Amino acid sequence: MKKIFREIKEYCRHADLALFLLALTCCLLGLVMIYSATFSYHSNRYLVVQTAAMGLGIFCYIVASLIDFENLSRFWKIFFVLNLLLQLTIIPFGSEGDTGNRSWIRFDSIGLGIQPAEFGKVIFIFTFAAHINRLKDKLNSLFSVAQLVVHFGVIVAAVYLPTKDLGMAVAYVLIFAVMMFSSGLNWKWVGGMGLAGVVSIPILWNFLETYQRNRILVLFDPAIDESIYWQTGRSVLALGSGQLLGTGYLQGRQTQGNRLPAKYTDSIFSVIGEEFGFIGCCVVMILLAALVFRVFYDAAHCDSRFSYMMCAGIGSMFMVQIIINIGMCVGVAPVIGLTLPFFSYGGSSIVTVFGALGIVAGFVLRQRPAWLRDSDPDA
């Protein structure tokens, strides 16, 4: 027993407790807001499921922090194939979620479901970081860049084509962009890929479904499709009605009157704004910004290229979701179904974000002392 306590003490001494405490604080506040968002349903089911997911997520955090992903990175091709197969399970087993996208695998007998693309984000970050690391000094060659683009393209196609989940596809695109930027890629490639991305927008626009185009266009003219703008309009109204200090917990008219669509998932930030006002929103944004900053801080102090790339990818995953979700709620980004990490309801999301942070924590645990890195970079 003493040995177990000693190992726990050692774990806590070397672990990034700030990262874990920030995640736990956000998750507990998320439970408080989910309770409010679902209070009018007169059911504790959502709170129970989210609490269970949080427990599983914390377990995954600890397990992920103990796994040596640096060692596993040599098997990245196997994980790439597994991720591809995971995304393709949507074809035979997928069902529609609340957003109408066929992006969920439901288990009706227990009333739960999983979203393969949510777990796939972390697997993609892992395989992409390993791929970049394997290319080493050849990264800036045409063949290497082509490999990375194909790596990304195959996965994002497997995510989007069977599901038509634009929000998830956008998340993968932006994670790819940040990781490529962070990889040390020559500026000519960065500029060229950025230019190619801009040029391809009109082409990609033609491949979007009509309702997907309208989700973007209503930001400029709500009259284009008032039914699509409904969620954005209600989100902005809820945020505005909260003013500085909010209407009070469980007192939001839009929230408790069931006038706010997706109030416990996509629009949870609007619930926070309505019931806790501008001050509440600022507190949440500061907590989330501190968490993202901590991940990038850990990335900057990593002692290997692979761990640095993984932390950068995980940091970008959080950053992208936070910016887009809050943008959706304030009416400056299209409603594309991206949840607010730790605050929105969703078991797949909670387990994924805790597991991802566990990976970052693991790199911190196994980090070599600075004096050793300076004296022997290959040690």
N, C-alpha and C positions, 0 to 999 in steps of 0.2 A: 504493500500500500504506500509506503514511504517513497518507493521508486516512482510510482505513478504520480504522486503529488510533486515530486522533484521534477519530473518531465513536464508536467503542466506548468510549473513555475518557470522552467526554462523556456517553454513555448511562449508564455506571456511576456517574458523578459525580452525576447528577440522579435516577437511579432509586432506588426504595425497596428497597435491598439487604437491609434487615432482613426485609421481607416475603418476598422470594425465598429468603433463607437459611432462614427458618423453614419455608417450604413444602418446600424441598429436604431439610432435616433430617428432617422428618416422613415424606417419601416414602422416603428411604433406610432409615429405621427400619422403615417399612412393608414394604420388600423383605426385610429381615432376618426379620420376623415371618411373612411369607407363605412364605418358605423353610421355616421351622419348621413352620408349619401344614400344608404339603403334603409334608413330608419323608417321611412314612410312605407316600406314594403312589409313591415311587421314580421320580419324574419331575420334570424341571426345567421342564416346559412352562409352568406357572403363573408361575414366576419370570421366564422369558424373555419371556412376553407382557407381564407387568407392567413389566419393564425397558424394553421397546420402547414401551409406552404412556407411561412416564415421559419418555422421549426425545421422543416426539411432543408430550407435554404441555408440556415446557419450550419446544419450538419454538413451540407455540401461545401460550404466555405472552409470548414476545418479540414475535411478530407482533401479538397483541392489544394489547400496550402501545404499538405504533407506529400503531395505527389511531385516528383521531379519531372516537370514538363520539358526541361532542357534535355534530359535523357530520352524522353519519349519522342522528341522532335525528329529523330532519325527515321521514325515510322510515319512521317507526315503524309506520304502517298496513300497509305492504308486508310488513314483518317479522312483524307480527301474523298476517297471512294465511299467510305461509310457515310460521310456527310451527304454526298450526292444521292445515295440510296435512301437516306433518311428523308430528304426533301421529296423524292419521288414516291414515297409511301402515300402522299396526298392523292395521287392519281386513283388508286383503288379504294382508299379508306377515308378520303377527305370529306368534310361536310362544311357547310357555311357557318361562319360566325355571325356576330351581331352586325358587322359591317357589310355582310353580303359576300365577302370573299371566301372562297373555298379553301381556307388555310388551316382548318382545325381537324384533328382526329378525335372524335367524340367516343366516350365510353358511357353509353346511355344507362347501363345497369347501375352505375354509381353517380351518374349526373355530372361527370367531370370530362375534361378534354385537355389535349396538349397541342401546342403549336410548334411543329418541327422547325420552322424557320427561326423561331426564338432561340432554341438550343443551337441551331446551325450557325448563328452569328459567332458564338464563341469558338466553335470548331473551325469556322472559316478563318478567324483571327489567328488561331493556333497554326493551321496549315500554311497560311499566307506568310506568317512570321518565319516559320521554319523554311519555307521556300526561299524567301529573301535571304535568310541567313546562309543557306546552302550555296547561293550564287556568289557570295563574298565579293571579291574584287571584279567579277565579271558583270556586276549588276547593270552597268551602263551600256552594255552591248545590245544591239538590236535583238538578238536572239533571246537574251535574258528578259528584256522588257516585254517581248512578244509572249514568252512563257507566262509571265505574271498576269498579263492582260487576259490570256486564255484561261488561266486558273480562275481568275475573278469572273470572267464571262460565263463559264460553264456553270458555276455555282449560282450566280444571280439569275441565269436563265432557268435553272432548276427550281429556284424559289418563286420566280414571277410567272412563268408560263402556265403551270398547272393551277395557280391560285388567283392570278390577276391582282395580287396584293401589292399595290403601288407603294404604300407606306413602307413595307418591309424591304422592297427593292431599293427604294431611295436610301434607306438606312445602310444597306450593303454598299451602295455606290459611294456614299460619303465616308464610310469606314475605309474602303479601298483607297479613296483619294487621300485621306489623312495618313494612312500607312505608307503609301507611295511617297508622299511628301516627306515623311519622317525617315525614310529608308536611306537617305543620302543620295538619292537619284539626282543626276546632273540636271541643272536648271533648264537646259534645252529640251530634255524629255518632259520635265514638269510643265513647261510652257506649251510644248507640242501637244501633250495629252489634254491640257486645259483647253487649248484651242479646238482640238478635235471634239471635246465634250460639248463646247458651245455650238460648233457647226452641226453636230448631230441632233441637237434639240428639235429643229423643225422636222427631221426625219422620224425621230422617236414620237413626236406629237401625233403623227398619223397612225401610230400603232396603239394609241390609247383608246379605251372605250369612251363613248360619248359622255357617260356620267363622270368619268375621271377627268376629262377635259373641263367639264362644267364645274367640278370642285375647285379648279384653279381659276376659271374665268369669273366665278361669282364673287371672288375677292375684289374684283374691279367693278363689277356690275351685278348686284344681288338679284336684279330683275331677270337675269338669264335663266335662273332656275331657283325659285324661292323655296322649294322643298329641300334642295341641297343646302341653301344658305341658312335654313332654319336652325341647325345646330350651332353654326358660327354666331348667328344673331343672338340666340339664347345664352350662349357662353359669354359674349360681350356684355349682355344685359345683366347677367348674374354678377360678373366682375364689377361692373359699374355701380350696381346697387349696394355693394359692400362698402363703398367709399373708403374712409381712412381706417376705421376700426372694425367694420363688419356689422352684420345684423345680430350676431350672437350664435353660439353653437346650437345646432338643431333648430335654428330660427330662420333659415334662408327661405324666402318665398318661392324662388325658382326651384331650389333643391327639394324642399319638403312638399311642394305642390306638384312634383313630378313634371315640371315644365322644361327641365333641362335634360336633353338627350345624352345618353352615355355618361351619366353623371358620376358613376363609380369607376369608370375606365378612362376614356379619352378626355372627359371634361372635369376630372377631379380637381384640377387647378382652379377652375371656375367656382367650384364648391368652396374651396379654401378662400378665394377672393370674396365670395358673397358673405360667408359667415365670420371671417377673420379680417377682412378688408385688405387694404394696401399693405399694412404692417405685417399681416399674416403671410401675404404673398412674398414680401421681402425676406422674411425669416426662412421660408421654404427655399427660395432661390439662393440665399446665402449658404444654407446647409448643403444644397446640391452642388453649388459652385465650389465649396470647400472640399467636397468629396472628389469632384473631378480634378481639382488642383492637386489633391493628395495623390491621386493615381499618376498624374503626369510628373509630380515630384518624385515618386518612386521610380518612374521610368527614367528620369534624368540621373538617378543614382544606381541604376542597374549595372552589373559588372560584365554583361555579355550582350552581344547584338541581338540575339534571339529574345532574351528577357525584356530588353528595351523595346523591341518591336511589338511584343505581345502586350506590354503595359500601355504602349502608345495606342494600339488597336482597341484595347478595352476602354481606355480613357476617351477615345473618339466615339465609341459606341454609346457611352453615357452622354457625352456632350451633344451628339446628334439628336438623341431621343429627347433630351431635356429642352433643347432649343426649339425643335419642331413641335413638341407637344404644347409648350407654353405659347408658341406662335400660333398654333391652331386655336387656342382658347382666347387669345387677344385679337384674332381676326387678321393676322398678317401672314399666315401660312395655311395652305389648303388642309381640309380635314382628311387625313390619309391613314388614320387608325394607329398611330404610334402612341404608346402609353407613357406616363410619367414614371420613371424608375422609382421603386419603393413605395410610391403613393397610390398608383392606380391598382385596381383589383386585377389579379391574374396570377395563378399559380406558376405557370410556365415562366412568366417574367420574373417573379421573385426568386425562384430557384436559379434561374440563369444569372441574374445580376449578383446574387450572393456567391455563386460558384465562380463567376468571373473575378470578383474581388478576392476570393480565396486564392486564385492563381497569382494575383499581384502580391498578396500577402506571403505566398510561398517563395516568391523570388526574393522578398525582403528577408525572410527567415534564412535562406541559404546564401545570402550575399556575403562575399569575402570581405574581410577588413580592408580598409583603404591602403594601409601600409603594405599589405600583401599584393594588392593589385598594382601598386606603383613599382614594387621591386621585381615582380614577375607577372607580367600581363597574361601569360599563358598558364599560370598555376591553377 
